[in-house]
Amino acid sequence: MTDAARIHKTMTRRDWGLLLFLSVLWGGSFFFNQVALAELPPLTLVLLRVALAAAILRAVMRLKGIAMPRGPSIWRAFLAMGLLNNAIPFSLIVWGQSHIASGVAAIMNASTPLFTVLLAHWLTRDERLTAGRLVGVGLGLAGVAVIMGGAVPGGTGAALAGQAACLAAAFSYALAGIYGRRFGALGLPPLAVATGQVTASSLILLPLALLVDRPWTLAAPGSETLLALAGVAALSTALAYVVFFRLLAAAGATNLLLVTLLIPVTAILLGVAVLGETLLPRHLAGMALIGLGLAAIDGRPPTAAIRLARRGLRDSLRAPPHRVEGERTP
C-alpha cells in the first residue's frame, strides 16, 4: 500500500484526538516560555529547550533501534532545517514574548500557513497560488494588521517589536516547511529528522548563548523555571514532534494545518487563567480573520458550506407544494 493510500482523506476520531493533543502541546510552549522568561534570557532558554529535547529524542531512537543518519549532505540539511525550524523561530518567539502576552504571540504564529502559501507559489512547482488561496492570504494578512495596528498609535515600540518578531518567526517556519519537503526524498525516518534538526539547532545556539547571555553569570533558576523548562523540552518539543510526525503520516499535511487554528486557543486559555494575561478585542478580531483566511486557503470549509447550501436549496425545490385546507387537487 502506498503512503498516499494510507493517509486518511477524512480524519478519524483518533486523528482528531491527536490533533487536539498536539495543539495543547504546542500551545503550552507559549505558556512554558512565559514562565521561564522570568529567570532565563531568551537564547539560553531556547538552547536548553532544544538540547534537552535532542537528548530525549536520541534516547527514544535508541529504544526503537533507529540509527542516527550520517553523511555531510544529510547534516547540512539538518543544520538548515534546525536553523529555520528551531533556532530562528524559537528565539524570535521567546524574545517577542518578553514584550507581549503569550496569547498574542500564539495568534501571530497562526499566520505561518499564510506565508507558506505565498512562498510555495514562488519556490515550488506544484503549489501554485489560486484565487481561493489569494483571498485567504488577504484575510489572514488583514487579521495580522488588525492585531498589530493597535500597537502603533500611542503604544509602546517594544510591543510592536515583539509582535514583529513573532511574525518573522512565522515566516521562518514557512521557509522550513518548504525546505523540509526534501527530507521525503532522502528516505529518513521521521523521528531521525526530528532528532537531527533539534541536535543541529543545539549546535547553532550553543556559541550564541555563551557569547550573548553568558549563562554562567546567571543565578540558579527556581523550581518553577525548571518545571517550565522540562515542560517545553519534553512535552512541547520532544513529544510534540513524535505526535506531529505520526499525525502527518496518518492525516496528511493539509489536515495538519488545522492545528494552527487550535494552538492560540490553548495558549490564550493558559495565559488568561494561569498568567493573568488580558487579550483586547482587536486580538480576538485578528484571530478570527486569520481563521477565516486559513479556512479559505484550505478550501474544505467553504466547499462544505456551498455543498450544504445547494443541498438545502435542492431539497426545498423537491418538497411537495403546501396544500391549503379545503383546496381541491385536480
C-alpha positions in Angstrom: 0.0 0.0 0.0 1.4 3.4 -0.9 1.9 6.3 1.5 -0.9 8.2 -0.2 -3.3 5.3 0.2 -2.6 5.1 3.9 -3.3 8.8 4.6 -6.9 9.3 5.7 -8.8 11.7 3.4 -11.3 12.1 6.2 -9.8 12.4 9.7 -10.7 9.7 12.1 -11.6 10.2 15.8 -8.0 9.1 16.6 -6.6 11.7 14.2 -8.8 14.4 15.8 -7.7 13.3 19.2 -4.0 13.5 18.2 -4.6 16.9 16.6 -6.2 18.3 19.7 -3.4 16.8 21.8 -0.7 18.4 19.5 -2.4 21.8 19.8 -2.2 21.5 23.6 1.5 20.5 23.5 2.4 23.4 21.1 0.0 25.9 22.7 1.6 25.0 26.0 5.0 26.1 24.8 4.0 29.7 24.9 2.9 29.3 28.5 6.1 27.5 29.5 8.2 30.2 27.7 6.4 32.9 29.6 7.1 31.3 32.9 10.8 30.5 32.2 11.5 34.0 30.9 11.2 35.3 34.4 14.6 34.0 35.2 16.3 33.0 31.9 17.3 35.1 28.9 15.9 34.1 25.5 18.9 32.4 23.9 19.7 30.4 27.0 16.0 29.3 27.3 15.9 28.2 23.7 19.2 26.4 23.9 18.1 24.4 26.9 14.8 23.6 25.2 16.3 22.1 22.1 19.3 20.5 23.8 17.0 18.7 26.3 14.6 17.7 23.5 17.6 16.3 21.5 18.7 14.2 24.4 15.2 12.8 24.9 14.7 12.0 21.2 18.1 10.4 20.9 17.1 8.1 23.8 13.8 7.3 22.0 15.7 6.4 18.8 17.9 4.0 20.7 14.9 2.3 22.3 13.4 1.9 18.8 16.7 0.7 17.3 16.9 3.6 14.8 20.4 4.7 13.9 21.3 8.3 13.6 21.9 9.3 10.0 25.4 10.2 8.9 27.0 12.0 6.0 27.8 15.6 5.3 24.9 16.2 2.9 22.4 15.0 5.5 23.8 17.0 8.3 23.9 20.1 6.1 20.2 19.6 5.6 19.8 19.1 9.4 21.7 22.4 10.0 19.5 24.3 7.6 16.3 22.8 9.0 17.5 23.3 12.6 18.2 27.0 11.8 14.8 27.7 10.0 12.5 25.5 12.1 14.1 25.8 15.6 16.9 28.2 16.2 15.5 31.3 14.5 11.7 31.0 15.2 12.1 29.7 18.8 14.5 32.6 19.6 12.3 35.2 17.9 9.1 34.0 19.7 10.8 33.8 23.1 12.2 37.3 22.7 8.9 38.6 21.4 7.1 37.1 24.5 9.3 39.2 26.7 7.3 42.2 25.3 3.9 40.8 24.5 1.4 38.3 26.1 1.8 34.6 25.3 -1.7 34.5 23.7 -0.8 37.4 21.3 2.4 35.6 20.3 0.4 32.4 19.6 -2.1 34.3 17.4 0.8 35.9 15.4 2.3 32.4 15.0 -1.0 31.2 13.4 -0.1 33.3 10.3 2.5 30.6 9.3 0.3 29.0 6.6 -0.3 32.4 5.0 3.4 32.8 4.4 3.7 29.2 3.4 1.1 29.7 0.6 2.9 32.8 -0.7 6.4 31.3 -0.6 5.3 28.0 -2.1 4.0 29.8 -5.1 7.4 31.2 -5.8 9.7 28.4 -4.5 7.8 25.2 -5.7 6.3 24.0 -8.9 3.3 22.1 -7.6 1.7 24.5 -5.1 0.5 27.5 -7.1 -1.4 30.4 -5.7 -5.1 30.0 -6.6 -7.9 32.6 -6.3 -9.1 30.9 -3.1 -5.7 30.9 -1.6 -5.2 34.5 -2.6 -8.4 35.5 -0.8 -7.3 33.5 2.3 -3.9 35.3 2.4 -5.6 38.7 2.1 -7.9 37.8 5.0 -5.1 36.5 7.1 -2.8 39.5 6.5 -5.8 41.8 7.4 -6.0 39.9 10.6 -2.3 40.5 11.3 -2.8 44.2 10.6 -5.7 44.4 13.0 -3.6 42.8 15.7 -0.6 45.0 15.2 -2.4 48.2 14.4 -3.3 49.0 18.0 0.3 49.0 19.0 1.3 52.0 16.8 -0.8 55.0 17.9 0.3 55.9 21.4 1.5 52.4 22.0 5.0 51.1 23.0 7.6 50.4 20.4 8.6 47.3 22.4 5.1 45.7 21.9 5.2 46.4 18.2 8.7 44.9 18.0 7.6 41.8 19.9 4.7 41.3 17.5 7.0 41.8 14.5 9.4 39.2 16.0 6.7 36.6 16.2 5.6 37.4 12.7 9.2 36.9 11.5 9.2 33.6 13.3 6.1 32.5 11.3 7.9 33.5 8.1 10.9 31.3 9.2 8.5 28.4 9.9 7.1 28.7 6.4 10.5 28.6 4.9 11.3 25.5 7.0 8.1 23.8 5.8 9.1 24.2 2.2 12.7 23.3 2.8 11.6 20.2 4.8 10.0 18.7 1.7 13.4 17.4 0.6 13.6 15.0 3.6 11.0 12.8 2.0 13.3 12.1 -0.9 16.1 11.2 1.5 14.1 8.3 2.9 14.9 9.1 6.5 12.7 8.0 9.4 10.6 11.0 10.6 12.0 10.5 14.2 15.5 10.8 12.8 14.6 14.0 11.1 13.2 15.5 14.3 16.2 14.4 16.3 18.7 15.6 13.7 17.1 19.1 13.5 17.0 19.7 17.2 20.5 18.4 17.6 21.7 20.7 14.8 19.9 23.7 16.3 21.6 23.0 19.7 25.0 23.2 18.0 24.0 26.5 16.3 22.6 28.1 19.5 25.4 27.0 21.9 28.1 29.6 20.9 25.4 32.3 20.6 24.0 31.7 24.1 27.5 31.6 25.6 28.5 34.8 23.8 25.4 36.9 24.4 23.8 35.6 27.6 27.0 34.4 29.5 24.8 31.9 31.3 27.5 31.1 33.9 26.9 34.5 35.4 23.1 33.9 35.9 21.6 33.0 39.2 20.4 29.4 39.6 16.8 29.1 38.3 14.0 28.3 40.7 11.7 25.3 40.7 9.0 26.9 38.6 11.6 27.7 35.9 13.0 24.2 36.0 9.5 22.7 35.6 8.7 25.1 32.7 12.0 24.0 31.0 11.1 20.4 31.5 7.6 21.0 30.0 8.8 23.0 27.0 11.5 20.5 26.2 9.9 17.1 27.0 6.3 17.9 26.1 6.2 20.9 23.7 9.2 19.8 21.7 10.2 16.1 22.0 6.7 14.6 22.5 5.1 17.1 20.2 7.5 16.1 17.3 6.6 12.4 17.8 2.9 13.2 17.7 3.4 15.6 14.7 5.1 13.0 12.5 2.6 10.3 13.4 -0.3 12.6 12.5 1.5 13.7 9.4 1.8 10.1 8.2 -1.9 9.3 9.0 -3.8 12.5 8.1 -1.5 14.4 5.7 -0.1 17.9 5.7 -3.4 19.6 4.7 -5.3 18.2 7.7 -2.3 19.0 9.9 -2.6 22.7 9.1 -5.8 22.8 11.2 -3.6 22.7 14.3 -2.6 26.3 13.7 -6.2 27.3 14.5 -6.2 25.4 17.7 -2.8 26.4 19.1 -3.8 30.0 20.0 -6.9 28.7 21.9 -4.7 26.7 24.3 -2.2 29.5 24.6 -4.9 32.1 25.3 -6.7 29.9 27.9 -3.4 29.2 29.8 -2.3 32.8 29.6 -5.6 34.2 30.9 -6.3 31.5 33.5 -2.8 31.0 34.9 -0.7 34.0 34.0 -3.4 36.7 34.4 -2.9 38.0 30.9 -5.6 40.1 29.2 -6.5 40.0 25.5 -8.0 43.0 23.7 -10.9 42.8 21.3 -8.6 43.6 18.4 -6.6 40.4 19.2 -9.7 38.2 19.0 -10.9 40.0 15.9 -7.5 39.5 14.3 -7.5 35.8 15.2 -11.0 35.4 13.6 -9.7 37.0 10.4 -6.7 34.7 10.4 -9.0 31.7 11.0 -11.2 32.8 8.0 -8.1 33.1 5.9 -6.9 29.6 6.8 -10.3 28.2 6.0 -10.3 29.9 2.6 -6.8 28.6 1.9 -7.7 25.1 3.0 -10.8 25.2 0.8 -12.8 22.5 2.5 -14.9 24.6 4.9 -16.2 26.9 2.1 -16.8 23.9 -0.2 -18.7 22.1 2.6 -20.8 25.2 3.2 -21.6 25.6 -0.5 -22.5 21.9 -0.7 -24.8 22.2 2.2 -26.5 25.3 0.8 -27.0 23.6 -2.6 -28.4 20.5 -0.9 -30.8 22.6 1.1 -32.0 24.5 -2.0 -32.4 21.3 -3.9 -34.4 19.7 -1.1 -36.7 22.8 -0.9 -37.3 22.6 -4.6 -38.2 19.0 -4.5 -40.5 19.4 -1.5 -44.3 19.0 -2.4 -46.2 22.2 -2.5 -48.0 23.3 0.6 -51.7 22.4 0.5 -54.3 24.8 1.8 -57.1 23.3 3.8 -60.2 22.8 1.6 -58.2 23.2 -1.6 -59.1 20.6 -4.2 -56.5 18.8 -6.2 -57.2 18.2 -9.9 
